[in-house]
């Protein structure tokens, strides 16, 4: 089932069953298809057609979903933009992607130089009844921009074959049916939300409810009211949930499972969430360049805490040494991915594409190991590695040790320049609300559990860690703070 035709097919197959909703709008599969047809007509009148790029700069709302399917009906491509972006940030994505139209919240929203269409003006659009464009699997579906942690954001080109493969793989892996109901809390400008929360359930006749901005204080109110069967979140969200007051005891019985991904998570946090809330938690791993996920612990099967699971169906994972040779189980090296979800490349960046995809393998820049059962453990990012006096240190190993301390909620370790040793590790630690935690406590624990070279040169207890728009700990910002100190 080509996703370019998803809304018409689902309208015929599931008709009056609920499809998408937020706090203002509820659409069945048939109504979603009709709205996508109507908005496609409006876009066509603006000159949008096959091969064009539509920028969508909206907060999480039903209209964002409608615009996605509308652009696909016309054979176009969508580039979702973080609605918190400034004019300069939006301008880079609009200009780099070549988008001529942008759907925005209001007339005051940044446009990046594209011709704006306000979301309110789409309400008057009427269905046209025009048939969808004849799409090819090679047609570009999405231009999703990387976070830019290693430079200016790059446009990841995902075609309809990529999107079709990823959404079907996720639906199969999570055993989704038309009875499943996803509660969306992650931003729809990211592939995690687009694939795992939106397209995977819709393609099997399931439903999605968008709850808008995440708040730990109201989160479980939504769970109890909506009765979702799953949601996908990042480690920061689970850290906030597990730090809620002890008298918060929600009814989570509707949840078949929950997904944790997009950033490394400690085994201790997963165990704390499972114990407190009864979640069946599955941790996964992937990149935007891989259309979302490449490994995930099974919903029904052996789950290994501390790993991100085995390769998802149809994908392959290998571990490579510095010379590119594939390594046996147990050995540490760079994580490589191959399969139908590997991106087409970076837009207008052939050299970066050639450096990232070699001989059909996506070079992730992550360090990991596979066990004898094929379960992947992420050790760290290659670029995050600290070289202290000639010894290679992986911050995640130090972070895992610190995460074992009672009262530690979050931790990030980065390298600080040192005139003698080159670099030394520095730890930033966030404590649970009400927990008593000192720098001396952390240092003493590290001395007991880590070899001397891995013990941080300094520990800072902070109220919070900087996060990027997706909710990952923003280590580049921490590095800049350390370097400017």
C-alpha positions in Angstrom: 0.0 0.0 0.0 1.7 3.2 -1.2 1.6 5.9 1.4 1.0 8.4 -1.3 -2.5 6.9 -1.6 -2.9 6.3 2.1 -5.8 8.5 2.9 -8.0 7.4 -0.1 -7.3 3.8 0.6 -8.0 4.1 4.3 -11.1 6.1 3.6 -12.5 3.3 1.6 -11.3 0.6 4.0 -12.1 2.1 7.4 -14.5 5.0 6.5 -16.2 6.1 9.7 -13.6 4.8 12.1 -11.7 7.6 14.0 -8.3 8.6 12.4 -6.8 11.7 13.9 -7.9 14.2 16.6 -6.6 17.0 18.7 -8.4 19.2 21.3 -10.4 21.0 18.5 -10.8 18.6 15.6 -11.8 14.9 15.2 -11.6 13.3 11.8 -12.6 9.8 10.7 -10.5 8.2 7.9 -13.1 9.3 5.4 -13.1 12.9 6.7 -9.3 13.0 6.7 -9.3 12.0 3.1 -11.9 14.6 2.2 -9.9 17.3 4.0 -6.7 16.3 2.3 -8.4 16.5 -1.0 -9.8 20.0 -0.2 -6.4 21.3 0.9 -4.7 19.8 -2.1 -7.1 21.8 -4.3 -6.1 25.0 -2.5 -2.4 24.2 -2.9 -3.0 23.4 -6.6 -4.5 26.9 -7.0 -1.4 28.3 -5.5 0.6 26.6 -8.2 1.8 23.7 -6.2 2.3 20.4 -8.0 4.4 17.3 -8.7 8.0 17.8 -7.5 7.3 20.9 -5.5 8.2 21.2 -1.9 5.7 22.4 0.7 7.1 23.8 4.0 4.8 23.2 7.0 5.6 25.2 10.1 2.8 24.3 12.5 2.5 23.2 16.0 1.2 19.6 16.5 -2.4 19.8 15.2 -4.6 17.9 12.9 -4.0 20.4 10.1 -0.4 19.4 9.9 -1.4 15.8 9.1 -3.9 17.1 6.5 -1.2 19.2 4.8 1.1 16.1 4.6 -1.4 14.0 2.8 -2.6 17.0 0.6 1.0 17.6 -0.7 1.4 13.9 -1.4 -1.9 13.8 -3.3 -0.4 16.3 -5.7 2.9 14.4 -6.0 4.8 16.9 -3.9 7.3 16.8 -1.0 6.8 18.0 2.6 9.5 19.6 4.7 8.2 20.0 8.3 9.7 22.9 10.2 10.1 23.4 13.9 7.4 26.1 14.8 9.8 27.6 17.4 12.3 28.5 14.7 13.4 32.1 14.1 13.2 33.8 10.7 16.9 32.9 10.2 16.5 29.3 11.2 13.3 28.8 9.1 15.0 30.7 6.2 17.8 28.2 6.0 15.4 25.3 5.7 13.0 27.0 3.3 15.8 28.1 1.0 17.8 24.9 1.2 14.8 22.8 0.5 13.5 25.0 -2.3 10.0 25.4 -0.8 7.9 28.0 -2.6 4.9 27.7 -0.2 4.8 27.5 3.5 1.8 26.8 5.8 2.0 28.9 9.0 0.1 29.5 12.1 -0.5 33.2 11.5 0.4 36.2 9.4 3.1 37.0 11.9 4.9 33.7 11.6 8.3 33.4 10.0 8.1 32.5 6.4 11.8 32.0 5.4 11.0 33.8 2.1 8.4 31.4 1.0 4.8 32.5 0.1 2.7 32.0 3.2 -0.6 30.2 3.6 -2.2 30.6 7.0 -3.7 27.5 8.5 -6.9 29.3 9.2 -7.4 30.1 5.5 -7.4 26.3 4.8 -10.7 25.9 6.6 -12.8 27.2 3.7 -11.2 24.8 1.2 -13.7 22.4 -0.4 -13.1 18.8 -1.6 -12.4 18.6 -5.4 -12.9 14.9 -6.0 -9.7 15.0 -8.2 -7.8 11.7 -8.2 -4.4 11.6 -6.5 -1.2 11.9 -8.6 0.3 8.8 -9.9 3.3 8.3 -7.5 6.4 6.3 -7.9 8.3 4.7 -4.9 11.3 6.9 -6.0 9.3 10.1 -5.6 10.5 12.3 -2.7 8.0 12.2 0.2 9.8 14.1 3.0 12.7 16.4 3.5 13.5 16.1 7.2 16.3 18.3 8.5 18.8 17.0 11.0 19.2 18.9 14.3 22.5 20.5 13.2 24.5 19.3 16.2 27.5 18.8 13.9 27.0 21.9 11.7 24.2 23.5 9.7 21.1 21.2 9.4 21.1 19.0 6.4 18.0 17.9 4.5 17.5 14.2 4.7 15.8 12.9 1.5 13.2 10.2 2.2 11.2 8.9 -0.7 7.9 7.1 -0.7 9.6 3.7 -0.7 11.5 4.7 2.5 8.3 5.9 4.2 6.3 2.9 3.1 9.0 0.5 4.4 9.4 2.3 7.7 5.8 2.7 8.6 5.0 -0.9 7.6 8.0 -2.3 9.6 6.9 -0.3 12.7 3.3 -1.5 12.4 4.5 -5.1 12.1 7.0 -4.9 14.9 4.5 -3.2 17.3 1.8 -5.7 16.3 -0.5 -2.7 15.5 -4.2 -3.3 14.5 -7.2 -1.1 13.9 -7.9 -1.3 17.7 -4.7 0.6 18.5 -4.7 4.2 19.6 -1.5 6.3 19.8 -1.3 9.3 22.0 1.1 11.7 20.3 3.4 13.9 22.5 6.5 14.2 20.3 6.9 17.0 17.6 5.7 16.1 14.1 8.7 17.8 12.5 10.7 14.7 13.6 10.6 11.3 12.0 9.9 9.5 15.2 6.5 11.1 15.5 5.8 10.9 11.8 6.6 7.2 11.5 5.9 5.5 14.9 3.0 7.7 16.1 1.2 8.8 12.9 1.8 6.7 9.8 2.2 3.3 11.5 -1.2 3.2 13.3 -3.1 5.0 10.4 -1.9 2.4 7.8 -3.6 -0.4 9.8 -6.8 1.6 10.5 -5.7 2.7 14.0 -6.0 6.2 15.3 -3.9 9.0 16.6 -4.8 11.7 19.2 -2.6 14.7 19.5 -2.3 16.2 23.0 -0.2 19.2 22.1 2.6 20.4 24.4 3.8 17.9 26.9 3.3 18.6 30.6 4.2 16.0 33.3 1.5 17.4 35.6 -1.3 16.7 33.1 0.2 13.8 31.1 -1.6 11.0 33.0 -4.8 12.9 33.0 -4.7 12.5 29.2 -3.8 8.8 29.5 -6.8 8.1 31.8 -9.2 10.2 29.6 -8.1 9.0 26.1 -7.2 5.4 27.0 -4.5 5.1 24.4 -2.8 1.7 23.7 0.7 3.2 23.3 2.8 6.3 23.1 6.3 7.0 22.0 8.6 9.4 24.0 12.2 10.4 24.6 14.2 9.7 27.8 13.7 13.2 29.1 9.9 12.7 29.2 10.3 9.5 31.1 12.7 11.2 33.6 10.1 13.9 34.2 7.3 11.3 34.7 9.3 9.2 37.1 10.1 12.3 39.2 6.5 13.1 39.8 5.3 13.1 43.5 4.8 9.6 44.9 1.1 10.2 45.4 0.6 10.3 41.6 -0.7 6.8 40.9 -2.4 6.8 37.5 -4.4 4.1 35.7 -2.2 3.0 32.9 -4.1 -0.2 32.2 -5.0 0.8 28.6 -1.3 0.9 27.5 -0.1 -2.3 25.7 3.4 -0.9 25.6 5.3 2.4 25.4 8.3 3.2 23.2 11.5 5.0 24.3 13.8 6.3 21.6 15.6 9.2 19.9 18.4 9.4 22.6 20.3 7.0 24.9 18.6 6.1 28.1 19.9 4.5 31.3 18.9 1.0 32.4 18.0 2.5 35.8 15.5 5.0 34.3 13.8 2.2 32.3 13.5 0.0 35.4 12.2 2.9 37.5 9.4 3.7 35.0 8.4 0.0 34.5 8.3 -0.5 38.3 6.4 2.6 39.1 3.8 2.7 36.3 3.7 -0.8 35.0 4.8 0.2 31.5 5.9 -2.5 29.1 8.8 -0.4 27.8 10.5 -1.1 24.5 13.6 0.8 23.7 14.6 1.4 20.1 17.3 3.0 18.1 17.5 4.8 14.7 18.5 7.9 12.8 16.6 10.4 10.6 18.9 9.1 7.9 17.3 5.6 8.4 13.8 7.0 8.3 13.4 6.6 12.1 14.2 3.1 13.6 16.6 0.3 12.8 16.5 -1.7 16.0 13.9 -2.2 18.7 13.2 -4.5 21.6 10.1 -6.6 20.8 6.7 -5.8 22.2 6.1 -9.6 22.5 9.3 -11.4 23.1 12.6 -11.1 24.9 13.4 -7.6 25.9 16.9 -6.9 27.1 17.2 -3.7 29.2 20.4 -1.9 28.3 20.1 -2.8 24.7 18.0 -1.2 21.9 17.0 -4.7 20.6 17.7 -6.6 17.4 17.5 -5.2 13.9 14.0 -4.6 12.7 12.5 -6.8 10.0 14.0 -6.1 6.6 17.0 -4.3 8.0 20.6 -5.3 8.8 22.9 -4.1 11.4 26.7 -4.6 11.4 29.6 -3.4 13.6 32.6 -2.2 11.8 36.2 -1.6 12.8 38.3 1.4 11.7 39.2 -0.4 8.5 35.6 -1.0 7.7 35.8 -4.7 8.3 32.7 -6.2 10.0 33.4 -7.4 13.5 32.0 -10.4 15.4 29.6 -10.3 18.3 30.9 -8.7 21.4 33.4 -6.4 19.7 33.0 -2.6 19.7 32.9 -0.5 16.6 30.8 1.8 14.4 27.2 0.9 13.9 26.3 0.3 10.2 22.7 0.0 8.9 21.4 -1.3 5.5 17.9 -1.9 4.2 15.0 -0.2 2.5 14.8 2.6 5.1 18.2 4.1 4.3 17.8 7.6 3.0 18.4 8.7 -0.6 21.0 11.1 0.6 21.5 14.7 1.9 19.9 17.3 -0.4 22.4 19.0 -2.6 25.3 17.5 -0.5 26.8 14.7 -2.6 30.1 14.6 -0.6 28.3 14.3 2.7 26.1 11.6 1.2 29.1 9.7 -0.1 30.8 9.9 3.3 27.7 8.6 5.1 26.4 5.9 2.7 29.2 3.6 1.5 28.7 0.3 -0.3 25.0 0.4 0.7 25.7 0.8 4.4 24.6 3.8 6.4 27.5 4.9 8.7 25.8 6.1 11.8 28.6 7.7 13.7 27.5 5.7 16.7 29.7 3.2 18.6 28.1 -0.1 19.6 28.3 -3.9 20.0 26.0 -6.8 19.0 25.5 -9.7 21.4 25.2 -13.3 20.3 21.5 -12.9 19.9 21.9 -9.9 17.6 20.7 -7.3 20.2 22.5 -4.0 19.8 24.0 -2.0 22.7 24.9 1.6 21.9 28.2 2.5 23.6 28.4 6.2 22.5 28.7 8.6 19.7 32.1 8.6 17.9 32.2 12.4 18.0 31.5 12.4 21.8 34.5 10.2 22.6 37.0 11.8 25.0 40.7 11.3 24.5 42.3 11.7 27.9 46.1 11.4 27.8 45.9 9.1 24.8 43.2 6.9 26.2 39.8 6.7 24.6 36.9 7.3 27.0 33.2 6.8 26.2 31.0 9.3 28.1 28.1 6.9 28.1 30.0 4.5 30.3 30.7 7.2 32.8 27.0 8.4 32.6 25.8 4.9 33.2 27.9 4.6 36.3 26.6 7.9 37.7 23.0 7.0 36.8 23.3 4.2 39.4 23.5 6.7 42.2 20.3 7.1 44.2 18.8 10.5 43.5 20.3 11.0 40.0 17.6 11.9 37.4 19.7 12.9 34.4 23.4 13.1 33.7 25.6 14.3 30.8 29.4 13.9 30.5 31.4 15.9 28.0 35.1 16.5 27.3 36.8 19.7 28.6 40.0 20.9 27.0 43.1 20.3 29.2 46.6 21.7 28.6 48.3 18.6 29.8 45.9 15.7 29.0 44.2 17.1 25.9 40.7 16.5 27.3 39.2 15.5 30.7 35.6 14.3 31.4 33.3 16.7 33.1 29.9 15.6 34.5 26.7 17.6 34.7 24.1 16.0 37.0 20.4 16.7 37.7 18.9 15.3 40.9 15.4 14.1 41.5 13.2 16.7 43.1 13.9 16.7 46.9 16.9 14.5 46.6 20.1 15.5 48.5 23.0 15.0 46.1 26.4 16.6 46.3 29.4 16.8 43.9 31.4 14.9 46.5 28.8 12.1 46.5 29.1 11.7 42.7 32.9 11.8 42.8 33.2 9.2 45.5 30.8 6.9 43.6 32.9 7.3 40.4 36.1 6.6 42.2 34.6 3.3 43.5 33.1 2.2 40.2 35.4 3.5 37.5 39.1 3.3 36.7 41.0 6.4 37.6 41.2 7.7 34.0 37.4 7.6 33.7 36.7 9.6 36.9 35.4 13.1 36.0 37.8 15.9 36.6 34.8 17.9 37.8 31.1 17.4 38.6 28.4 20.1 38.5 25.0 19.6 40.1 22.6 21.6 37.9 18.8 22.2 38.0 18.3 21.1 34.3 20.3 20.1 31.2 19.9 22.0 27.9 17.7 20.1 25.4 17.3 20.4 21.6 13.9 20.7 20.0 13.4 16.9 20.0 14.1 16.6 23.7 17.6 15.1 23.5 20.3 16.4 25.9 22.1 19.2 23.9 25.8 18.3 24.4 27.1 20.9 21.9 25.6 23.6 24.1 27.3 22.1 27.1 30.6 22.0 25.3 30.3 25.6 24.3 29.6 26.5 28.0 32.6 24.5 29.1 34.9 26.0 26.4 33.8 29.6 27.2 34.3 29.1 31.0 
